[in-house]
Amino acid sequence: RKEVEQDPGPFNVPEGATVAFNCTYSNSASQSFFWYRQDCRKEPKLLMSVYSSGNEDGRFTAQLNRASQYISLLIRDSKLSDSATYLCVVGHNDMRFGAGTRLTVKP
Amino acid sequence: GAVVSQHPSWVICKSGTSVKIECRSLDFQATTMFWYRQFPKQSLMLMATSNEGSKATYEQGVEKDKFLINHASLTLSTLTVTSAHPEDSSFYICSASEGAIEQYFGPGTRLTVT
C-alpha cells in the first residue's frame, strides 16, 4: 500500500463547478498535512495546511479525518486558473507526496 | 515568503559524465534540505534528507555513491549525479526547511542525459 494515495483523476470540470479531492495516508503517526499545487513543469507550491479542525481559505476548504486517515480538498466556484495538479502531502519525520490529481477547469 | 533557488534550471549532459545541481536558500537559514526526483506524470519522490554539517540520509533504493549530497552551509546544498545515464533524466527539485515542518521548494532542475 502506498503511503499517500490520491484520487487518480483527471478531473475535468466547467468553470464555476465545485470539485473535491480525497487523499488517504497509511501512517497513523503522521502529524502534518498539506495540499500543494503544482503547475506543469514547475515546483510545487503550498496551497494550504490542513488542521484537525479543518480550515478554509477563500474558495478552498481542507479537512482532516484522523480516524479514517484521510484529508480532503474542496474547491468551490472553480476558475480556469485552478487548472493544475494538486498534491496531497503528509508529514511525520519527513514529507510524503501523493501522486497528484490533475484538475482541468474548462470554460 | 522564503525563497529557494536552484542552478542550473536545465542541463543536458552526455552519458557517463557528472552533473552538479545547487540549491540555495536566499533569505533564511535552512537547517534541513531535501532532494526530490520527479519523473513525467509521477509524483515527487524523496531521494534524501540532509542536515547542515552532517551526512545525508538516503531513501531506500537511492544509491548514495551515485547521488552525492553535500550540505556544507546553512544556505547551500548540492546534489551531484555521478556517471549519469539516460535513466537518470528527470526533474530534480530541492526544498529547504528552517526547522519547521513547512518546506520551501526550489524551481527544479531538468536533467537530460543523452
Chai-1 contact restraints between the chains, C-beta under 6 A:
chainA,res_idxA,chainB,res_idxB,connection_type,confidence,min_distance_angstrom,max_distance_angstrom,comment,restraint_id
A,S32,B,I101,contact,1.0,0.0,6.0,A-B,restraint_1
A,E43,B,I93,contact,1.0,0.0,6.0,A-B,restraint_2
A,E43,B,F105,contact,1.0,0.0,6.0,A-B,restraint_3
A,E43,B,P107,contact,1.0,0.0,6.0,A-B,restraint_4
A,E43,B,G108,contact,1.0,0.0,6.0,A-B,restraint_5
A,P44,B,F105,contact,1.0,0.0,6.0,A-B,restraint_6
A,G91,B,I101,contact,1.0,0.0,6.0,A-B,restraint_7
A,D94,B,T49,contact,1.0,0.0,6.0,A-B,restraint_8
A,F97,B,S43,contact,1.0,0.0,6.0,A-B,restraint_9
A,F97,B,L44,contact,1.0,0.0,6.0,A-B,restraint_10
A,A99,B,S43,contact,1.0,0.0,6.0,A-B,restraint_11
A,G100,B,S43,contact,1.0,0.0,6.0,A-B,restraint_12
